[in-house]
Protein backbone atom coordinates (compact mmCIF):
# COMPACT_ATOMS: atom_id res chain seq x y z
CA UNK A 1 0.00 0.00 0.00
CA UNK A 2 1.43 3.35 -1.01
CA UNK A 3 1.54 6.19 1.42
CA UNK A 4 0.62 9.62 0.17
CA UNK A 5 1.80 12.85 1.66
CA UNK A 6 -0.40 15.80 0.90
CA UNK A 7 1.10 19.26 1.04
CA UNK A 8 -1.29 22.17 1.34
CA UNK A 9 0.13 25.34 -0.09
CA UNK A 10 -1.61 28.48 1.06
CA UNK A 11 -1.31 30.64 -2.03
CA UNK A 12 -3.64 32.73 -4.02
CA UNK A 13 -3.03 34.29 -7.37
CA UNK A 14 -4.15 37.59 -8.73
CA UNK A 15 -4.52 37.43 -12.48
CA UNK A 16 -5.89 40.37 -14.42
CA UNK A 17 -6.20 40.46 -18.20
CA UNK A 18 -5.85 44.05 -19.33
CA UNK A 19 -7.36 45.56 -22.47
CA UNK A 20 -4.17 45.00 -24.46
CA UNK A 21 -3.99 41.33 -23.38
CA UNK A 22 -0.98 41.94 -21.17
CA UNK A 23 -1.17 40.47 -17.70
CA UNK A 24 -0.62 41.38 -14.11
CA UNK A 25 0.17 38.26 -12.10
CA UNK A 26 1.26 37.98 -8.51
CA UNK A 27 1.09 35.01 -6.17
CA UNK A 28 0.72 35.71 -2.46
CA UNK A 29 1.12 33.51 0.60
CA UNK A 30 -1.40 33.51 3.43
CA UNK A 31 0.43 36.44 5.08
CA UNK A 32 -0.14 38.60 2.04
CA UNK A 33 3.52 38.56 0.98
CA UNK A 34 4.33 38.29 -2.71
CA UNK A 35 5.79 34.84 -3.38
CA UNK A 36 6.17 35.13 -7.14
CA UNK A 37 5.78 38.28 -9.19
CA UNK A 38 5.67 37.32 -12.84
CA UNK A 39 4.95 40.82 -14.12
CA UNK A 40 8.44 41.27 -15.58
CA UNK A 41 7.72 38.16 -17.65
CA UNK A 42 4.19 39.05 -18.75
CA UNK A 43 5.18 39.14 -22.43
CA UNK A 44 5.75 35.37 -22.11
CA UNK A 45 2.10 34.87 -21.17
CA UNK A 46 0.34 36.91 -23.83
CA UNK A 47 -2.82 35.39 -25.16
CA UNK A 48 -2.56 33.63 -28.49
CA UNK A 49 -4.63 31.51 -30.84
CA UNK A 50 -3.62 28.28 -29.07
CA UNK A 51 -5.59 29.30 -25.98
CA UNK A 52 -9.21 29.71 -27.06
CA UNK A 53 -10.74 31.35 -23.96
CA UNK A 54 -9.69 33.39 -20.95
CA UNK A 55 -11.11 30.70 -18.67
CA UNK A 56 -8.80 28.05 -20.04
CA UNK A 57 -5.90 30.47 -19.97
CA UNK A 58 -6.43 31.46 -16.34
CA UNK A 59 -6.72 27.81 -15.31
CA UNK A 60 -3.46 27.02 -17.12
CA UNK A 61 -1.86 30.00 -15.40
CA UNK A 62 -2.98 28.77 -11.97
CA UNK A 63 -1.52 25.32 -12.65
CA UNK A 64 1.70 26.86 -13.96
CA UNK A 65 2.13 29.10 -10.91
CA UNK A 66 1.29 26.32 -8.46
CA UNK A 67 3.81 23.94 -10.04
CA UNK A 68 6.46 26.64 -10.35
CA UNK A 69 6.03 27.50 -6.66
CA UNK A 70 6.14 23.84 -5.64
CA UNK A 71 9.30 23.33 -7.72
CA UNK A 72 10.92 26.31 -6.01
CA UNK A 73 9.89 25.02 -2.58
CA UNK A 74 11.25 21.53 -3.26
CA UNK A 75 14.43 23.07 -4.68
CA UNK A 76 14.98 25.15 -1.54
CA UNK A 77 14.48 21.99 0.53
CA UNK A 78 17.03 20.03 -1.56
CA UNK A 79 14.37 17.69 -2.97
CA UNK A 80 15.61 18.03 -6.53
CA UNK A 81 13.72 15.12 -8.13
CA UNK A 82 10.40 16.48 -6.85
CA UNK A 83 11.39 19.97 -7.95
CA UNK A 84 12.16 18.64 -11.42
CA UNK A 85 8.77 16.89 -11.63
CA UNK A 86 6.93 20.13 -10.89
CA UNK A 87 9.00 22.41 -13.09
CA UNK A 88 8.48 19.97 -15.97
CA UNK A 89 4.72 20.24 -15.47
CA UNK A 90 4.98 24.03 -15.47
CA UNK A 91 7.04 23.96 -18.67
CA UNK A 92 4.52 21.63 -20.34
CA UNK A 93 1.87 24.27 -19.72
CA UNK A 94 3.93 27.30 -20.83
CA UNK A 95 7.14 26.41 -22.63
CA UNK A 96 8.20 30.00 -23.26
CA UNK A 97 8.84 31.26 -19.73
CA UNK A 98 12.44 32.11 -18.97
CA UNK A 99 12.24 31.74 -15.18
CA UNK A 100 11.00 28.16 -15.51
CA UNK A 101 14.05 27.14 -17.56
CA UNK A 102 16.30 29.07 -15.22
CA UNK A 103 14.97 27.09 -12.26
CA UNK A 104 15.21 23.82 -14.21
CA UNK A 105 18.85 24.60 -14.98
CA UNK A 106 19.53 25.25 -11.31
CA UNK A 107 17.92 21.94 -10.36
CA UNK A 108 20.13 20.08 -12.83
CA UNK A 109 23.17 21.96 -11.54
CA UNK A 110 22.47 20.80 -7.98
CA UNK A 111 22.18 17.24 -9.35
CA UNK A 112 25.63 17.62 -10.95
CA UNK A 113 24.10 17.39 -14.43
CA UNK A 114 26.08 20.33 -15.72
CA UNK A 115 25.37 19.94 -19.44
CA UNK A 116 21.60 19.77 -18.78
CA UNK A 117 21.93 22.79 -16.50
CA UNK A 118 23.81 24.76 -19.13
CA UNK A 119 21.29 23.85 -21.86
CA UNK A 120 18.36 24.99 -19.74
CA UNK A 121 20.09 28.22 -18.73
CA UNK A 122 20.80 28.90 -22.41
CA UNK A 123 17.12 28.31 -23.20
CA UNK A 124 16.18 30.72 -20.41
CA UNK A 125 18.58 33.32 -21.77
CA UNK A 126 17.19 32.92 -25.30
CA UNK A 127 13.76 33.80 -23.87
CA UNK A 128 15.11 36.70 -21.79
CA UNK A 129 18.33 38.01 -23.37
CA UNK A 130 18.43 40.95 -20.95
CA UNK A 131 19.11 38.68 -17.94
CA UNK A 132 22.65 39.78 -17.08
CA UNK A 133 22.98 37.41 -14.13
CA UNK A 134 22.24 34.45 -16.39
CA UNK A 135 24.62 35.73 -19.07
CA UNK A 136 27.43 35.90 -16.51
CA UNK A 137 26.62 32.45 -15.12
CA UNK A 138 26.63 30.83 -18.58
CA UNK A 139 29.86 32.59 -19.51
CA UNK A 140 31.52 31.41 -16.28
CA UNK A 141 30.38 27.79 -16.77
CA UNK A 142 31.51 27.71 -20.40
CA UNK A 143 34.85 29.24 -19.47
CA UNK A 144 35.43 26.62 -16.74
CA UNK A 145 34.68 23.67 -19.07
Backbone as CSV, one residue per row, in Angstrom:
resi,resn,N_x,N_y,N_z,CA_x,CA_y,CA_z,C_x,C_y,C_z
1,UNK,0.841,-1.182,0.000,0.000,0.000,0.000,0.884,1.242,0.000
2,UNK,0.635,2.137,-0.920,1.433,3.348,-1.011,0.940,4.377,-0.012
3,UNK,1.889,5.097,0.524,1.536,6.193,1.421,1.604,7.489,0.634
4,UNK,0.653,8.344,0.863,0.622,9.621,0.170,0.776,10.740,1.184
5,UNK,1.631,11.663,0.837,1.799,12.848,1.659,1.169,14.001,0.894
6,UNK,0.279,14.681,1.544,-0.396,15.803,0.899,0.160,17.087,1.487
7,UNK,0.580,17.973,0.618,1.096,19.259,1.044,0.073,20.316,0.647
8,UNK,-0.373,21.078,1.624,-1.289,22.169,1.343,-0.474,23.444,1.246
9,UNK,-0.584,24.101,0.128,0.131,25.343,-0.093,-0.890,26.465,-0.045
10,UNK,-0.689,27.364,0.892,-1.609,28.479,1.062,-1.172,29.623,0.164
11,UNK,-1.642,29.603,-1.059,-1.312,30.639,-2.029,-2.583,31.088,-2.722
12,UNK,-2.598,32.310,-3.101,-3.641,32.734,-4.017,-3.012,33.627,-5.063
13,UNK,-3.610,33.601,-6.226,-3.026,34.289,-7.366,-3.970,35.374,-7.848
14,UNK,-3.399,36.507,-8.122,-4.149,37.592,-8.731,-3.770,37.617,-10.199
15,UNK,-4.748,37.442,-11.038,-4.523,37.427,-12.480,-5.524,38.380,-13.110
16,UNK,-5.026,39.385,-13.791,-5.892,40.371,-14.425,-5.509,40.471,-15.888
17,UNK,-6.457,40.254,-16.769,-6.203,40.460,-18.200,-6.559,41.902,-18.513
18,UNK,-5.615,42.650,-19.002,-5.852,44.046,-19.334,-6.389,44.153,-20.750
19,UNK,-6.785,45.341,-21.141,-7.358,45.557,-22.474,-6.410,45.140,-23.584
20,UNK,-5.118,45.329,-23.395,-4.169,45.004,-24.458,-3.641,43.573,-24.340
21,UNK,-4.334,42.745,-23.573,-3.990,41.334,-23.381,-2.685,41.115,-22.616
22,UNK,-2.121,42.173,-22.042,-0.980,41.940,-21.167,-1.527,41.561,-19.795
23,UNK,-0.690,41.033,-18.956,-1.166,40.472,-17.700,-0.473,41.068,-16.502
24,UNK,-1.210,41.084,-15.412,-0.623,41.380,-14.112,-0.810,40.101,-13.303
25,UNK,0.261,39.531,-12.810,0.169,38.264,-12.102,1.074,38.299,-10.898
26,UNK,0.481,38.079,-9.734,1.256,37.979,-8.505,0.673,36.831,-7.694
27,UNK,1.524,36.088,-7.047,1.087,35.013,-6.172,1.480,35.397,-4.750
28,UNK,0.519,35.304,-3.844,0.722,35.710,-2.464,0.622,34.499,-1.542
29,UNK,1.322,34.543,-0.413,1.116,33.511,0.596,0.020,33.972,1.543
30,UNK,-0.280,33.177,2.551,-1.395,33.514,3.430,-1.120,34.734,4.313
31,UNK,0.105,35.228,4.339,0.431,36.444,5.080,0.346,37.686,4.193
32,UNK,-0.017,37.483,2.954,-0.138,38.604,2.045,1.169,39.032,1.402
33,UNK,2.239,38.240,1.586,3.525,38.564,0.982,3.572,38.012,-0.433
34,UNK,4.206,38.755,-1.329,4.332,38.287,-2.706,5.344,37.147,-2.747
35,UNK,4.920,36.004,-3.241,5.787,34.838,-3.375,6.444,34.846,-4.750
36,UNK,5.655,35.068,-5.772,6.169,35.129,-7.138,5.503,36.311,-7.829
37,UNK,6.294,37.173,-8.403,5.781,38.282,-9.191,6.243,38.056,-10.618
38,UNK,5.321,37.639,-11.465,5.669,37.316,-12.841,5.461,38.492,-13.790
39,UNK,5.182,39.674,-13.248,4.951,40.821,-14.121,6.104,41.113,-15.069
40,UNK,7.369,41.005,-14.629,8.442,41.270,-15.584,8.442,40.299,-16.766
41,UNK,7.732,39.181,-16.614,7.724,38.158,-17.653,6.388,38.094,-18.379
42,UNK,5.549,39.144,-18.215,4.194,39.049,-18.751,4.150,38.884,-20.263
43,UNK,5.181,39.339,-20.981,5.183,39.139,-22.427,5.205,37.652,-22.769
44,UNK,5.713,36.816,-21.860,5.749,35.374,-22.110,4.359,34.748,-22.051
45,UNK,3.412,35.444,-21.409,2.098,34.865,-21.171,1.007,35.469,-22.039
46,UNK,1.371,36.251,-23.041,0.342,36.914,-23.833,-0.574,35.894,-24.491
47,UNK,-1.820,36.279,-24.579,-2.821,35.392,-25.161,-2.512,35.144,-26.629
48,UNK,-2.782,33.950,-27.082,-2.560,33.633,-28.491,-3.638,32.683,-28.977
49,UNK,-3.575,32.328,-30.231,-4.626,31.511,-30.839,-4.698,30.103,-30.254
50,UNK,-3.615,29.636,-29.628,-3.618,28.278,-29.072,-4.483,28.168,-27.820
51,UNK,-4.799,29.298,-27.208,-5.594,29.300,-25.977,-6.929,29.962,-26.306
52,UNK,-7.972,29.169,-26.520,-9.214,29.706,-27.065,-9.982,30.667,-26.155
53,UNK,-9.931,30.481,-24.830,-10.738,31.346,-23.955,-9.915,31.786,-22.758
54,UNK,-10.342,32.888,-22.150,-9.687,33.391,-20.946,-9.806,32.401,-19.792
55,UNK,-10.916,31.664,-19.756,-11.111,30.703,-18.667,-10.040,29.622,-18.731
56,UNK,-9.827,29.065,-19.896,-8.799,28.045,-20.039,-7.424,28.623,-19.736
57,UNK,-7.183,29.841,-20.200,-5.900,30.471,-19.970,-5.651,30.682,-18.476
58,UNK,-6.634,31.197,-17.759,-6.431,31.463,-16.338,-6.239,30.164,-15.558
59,UNK,-6.911,29.110,-15.975,-6.720,27.812,-15.314,-5.301,27.301,-15.563
60,UNK,-4.827,27.427,-16.819,-3.456,27.022,-17.124,-2.464,27.845,-16.302
61,UNK,-2.754,29.129,-16.165,-1.863,29.997,-15.401,-1.807,29.565,-13.935
62,UNK,-2.951,29.235,-13.365,-2.979,28.769,-11.973,-2.143,27.511,-11.805
63,UNK,-2.276,26.573,-12.731,-1.521,25.320,-12.650,-0.032,25.596,-12.830
64,UNK,0.294,26.494,-13.765,1.697,26.864,-13.957,2.286,27.436,-12.669
65,UNK,1.617,28.419,-12.103,2.134,29.102,-10.912,2.245,28.136,-9.741
66,UNK,1.247,27.295,-9.554,1.292,26.317,-8.461,2.491,25.391,-8.618
67,UNK,2.695,24.863,-9.822,3.814,23.940,-10.040,5.156,24.650,-9.982
68,UNK,5.225,25.872,-10.461,6.459,26.644,-10.349,6.802,26.876,-8.870
69,UNK,5.801,27.261,-8.092,6.026,27.497,-6.657,6.418,26.221,-5.926
70,UNK,5.774,25.117,-6.267,6.137,23.844,-5.644,7.559,23.448,-6.022
71,UNK,7.926,23.636,-7.283,9.298,23.329,-7.716,10.298,24.164,-6.939
72,UNK,10.014,25.439,-6.763,10.918,26.308,-6.006,11.029,25.869,-4.553
73,UNK,9.897,25.473,-3.975,9.889,25.023,-2.583,10.705,23.741,-2.428
74,UNK,10.477,22.772,-3.310,11.249,21.530,-3.256,12.736,21.810,-3.489
75,UNK,13.042,22.716,-4.396,14.429,23.074,-4.677,15.099,23.634,-3.418
76,UNK,14.422,24.541,-2.756,14.975,25.149,-1.538,15.172,24.123,-0.424
77,UNK,14.385,23.049,-0.471,14.484,21.988,0.532,15.332,20.814,0.050
78,UNK,16.093,21.024,-1.024,17.035,20.033,-1.557,16.362,18.748,-2.028
79,UNK,15.098,18.835,-2.414,14.375,17.685,-2.973,14.307,17.889,-4.489
80,UNK,15.438,17.643,-5.138,15.609,18.026,-6.528,14.775,17.204,-7.503
81,UNK,14.556,15.930,-7.230,13.721,15.124,-8.128,12.282,15.619,-8.122
82,UNK,11.762,15.945,-6.944,10.398,16.479,-6.846,10.327,17.847,-7.512
83,UNK,11.360,18.651,-7.310,11.394,19.971,-7.948,11.356,19.828,-9.466
84,UNK,12.110,18.870,-9.975,12.162,18.635,-11.417,10.802,18.187,-11.955
85,UNK,10.110,17.332,-11.217,8.773,16.891,-11.628,7.847,18.094,-11.819
86,UNK,7.861,19.001,-10.843,6.928,20.125,-10.889,7.328,21.177,-11.912
87,UNK,8.612,21.417,-12.082,9.004,22.408,-13.086,8.727,21.873,-14.488
88,UNK,8.826,20.563,-14.675,8.479,19.972,-15.973,6.992,20.139,-16.283
89,UNK,6.156,20.011,-15.277,4.719,20.236,-15.473,4.477,21.691,-15.865
90,UNK,5.137,22.605,-15.157,4.985,24.033,-15.469,5.418,24.318,-16.908
91,UNK,6.526,23.736,-17.315,7.041,23.962,-18.671,6.130,23.333,-19.723
92,UNK,5.484,22.220,-19.394,4.523,21.630,-20.335,3.359,22.589,-20.587
93,UNK,2.996,23.353,-19.593,1.870,24.274,-19.723,2.269,25.522,-20.513
94,UNK,3.391,26.134,-20.121,3.926,27.298,-20.829,5.406,27.046,-21.074
95,UNK,5.756,26.769,-22.317,7.142,26.414,-22.628,7.979,27.607,-23.088
96,UNK,7.478,28.802,-22.823,8.199,29.998,-23.258,8.438,30.973,-22.107
97,UNK,8.651,30.427,-20.916,8.841,31.258,-19.727,10.269,31.080,-19.220
98,UNK,11.018,32.141,-19.305,12.439,32.111,-18.966,12.711,31.608,-17.552
99,UNK,11.955,32.100,-16.577,12.239,31.736,-15.182,12.057,30.244,-14.915
100,UNK,11.199,29.602,-15.687,10.999,28.160,-15.512,12.252,27.399,-15.952
101,UNK,12.817,27.788,-17.090,14.046,27.135,-17.563,15.243,27.488,-16.674
102,UNK,15.221,28.683,-16.128,16.298,29.069,-15.217,16.279,28.181,-13.972
103,UNK,15.092,27.965,-13.421,14.968,27.086,-12.256,15.334,25.647,-12.622
104,UNK,14.889,25.184,-13.787,15.213,23.818,-14.207,16.725,23.653,-14.345
105,UNK,17.398,24.643,-14.891,18.854,24.602,-14.982,19.502,24.520,-13.611
106,UNK,18.983,25.274,-12.665,19.532,25.254,-11.307,19.318,23.900,-10.635
107,UNK,18.183,23.277,-10.904,17.920,21.940,-10.363,18.949,20.951,-10.914
108,UNK,19.144,20.980,-12.228,20.132,20.082,-12.826,21.535,20.357,-12.281
109,UNK,21.852,21.610,-12.071,23.171,21.961,-11.541,23.380,21.328,-10.165
110,UNK,22.375,21.396,-9.323,22.470,20.802,-7.982,22.557,19.276,-8.046
111,UNK,22.087,18.690,-9.149,22.178,17.244,-9.351,23.466,16.862,-10.079
112,UNK,24.351,17.826,-10.262,25.633,17.617,-10.949,25.452,17.230,-12.413
113,UNK,24.357,17.617,-13.003,24.098,17.389,-14.427,24.381,18.706,-15.148
114,UNK,25.658,19.007,-15.288,26.083,20.332,-15.718,25.701,20.655,-17.167
115,UNK,25.748,19.687,-18.053,25.366,19.941,-19.438,23.872,20.258,-19.532
116,UNK,23.046,19.499,-18.809,21.602,19.775,-18.783,21.336,21.149,-18.167
117,UNK,22.080,21.479,-17.129,21.935,22.793,-16.497,22.252,23.894,-17.499
118,UNK,23.374,23.748,-18.168,23.806,24.757,-19.134,22.790,24.909,-20.273
119,UNK,22.279,23.794,-20.783,21.293,23.851,-21.864,20.014,24.575,-21.437
120,UNK,19.566,24.325,-20.216,18.357,24.992,-19.738,18.604,26.475,-19.462
121,UNK,19.766,26.812,-18.944,20.089,28.225,-18.733,20.192,28.958,-20.062
122,UNK,20.731,28.287,-21.082,20.803,28.904,-22.414,19.395,29.122,-22.980
123,UNK,18.530,28.152,-22.764,17.125,28.310,-23.204,16.484,29.490,-22.480
124,UNK,16.721,29.599,-21.182,16.178,30.721,-20.405,16.704,32.046,-20.949
125,UNK,17.978,32.089,-21.255,18.579,33.315,-21.773,18.036,33.656,-23.164
126,UNK,17.758,32.643,-23.973,17.188,32.919,-25.299,15.796,33.547,-25.178
127,UNK,15.090,33.231,-24.101,13.762,33.799,-23.871,13.826,35.164,-23.192
128,UNK,14.929,35.416,-22.483,15.113,36.702,-21.789,16.564,37.140,-21.930
129,UNK,16.936,37.645,-23.109,18.332,38.008,-23.372,18.856,39.138,-22.487
130,UNK,17.992,39.847,-21.806,18.431,40.952,-20.948,18.852,40.493,-19.550
131,UNK,18.773,39.203,-19.267,19.108,38.680,-17.942,20.636,38.624,-17.781
132,UNK,21.195,39.674,-17.219,22.649,39.783,-17.080,23.228,38.727,-16.141
133,UNK,22.512,38.423,-15.088,22.984,37.412,-14.135,23.149,36.055,-14.833
134,UNK,22.190,35.719,-15.652,22.241,34.454,-16.386,23.348,34.475,-17.435
135,UNK,23.538,35.600,-18.102,24.624,35.732,-19.072,25.970,35.471,-18.405
136,UNK,26.167,36.079,-17.240,27.428,35.904,-16.511,27.614,34.455,-16.072
137,UNK,26.552,33.839,-15.585,26.618,32.452,-15.123,26.994,31.515,-16.275
138,UNK,26.340,31.673,-17.410,26.631,30.830,-18.577,28.072,31.037,-19.034
139,UNK,28.489,32.290,-19.088,29.856,32.594,-19.514,30.873,31.934,-18.576
140,UNK,30.623,32.000,-17.272,31.524,31.409,-16.281,31.586,29.884,-16.453
141,UNK,30.433,29.247,-16.616,30.378,27.789,-16.768,31.108,27.360,-18.050
142,UNK,30.855,28.068,-19.144,31.507,27.712,-20.404,33.013,27.933,-20.339
143,UNK,33.438,28.958,-19.620,34.852,29.244,-19.467,35.561,28.166,-18.644
144,UNK,34.843,27.624,-17.647,35.426,26.624,-16.744,35.406,25.207,-17.320
145,UNK,34.790,25.022,-18.490,34.679,23.666,-19.070,36.030,23.031,-19.294
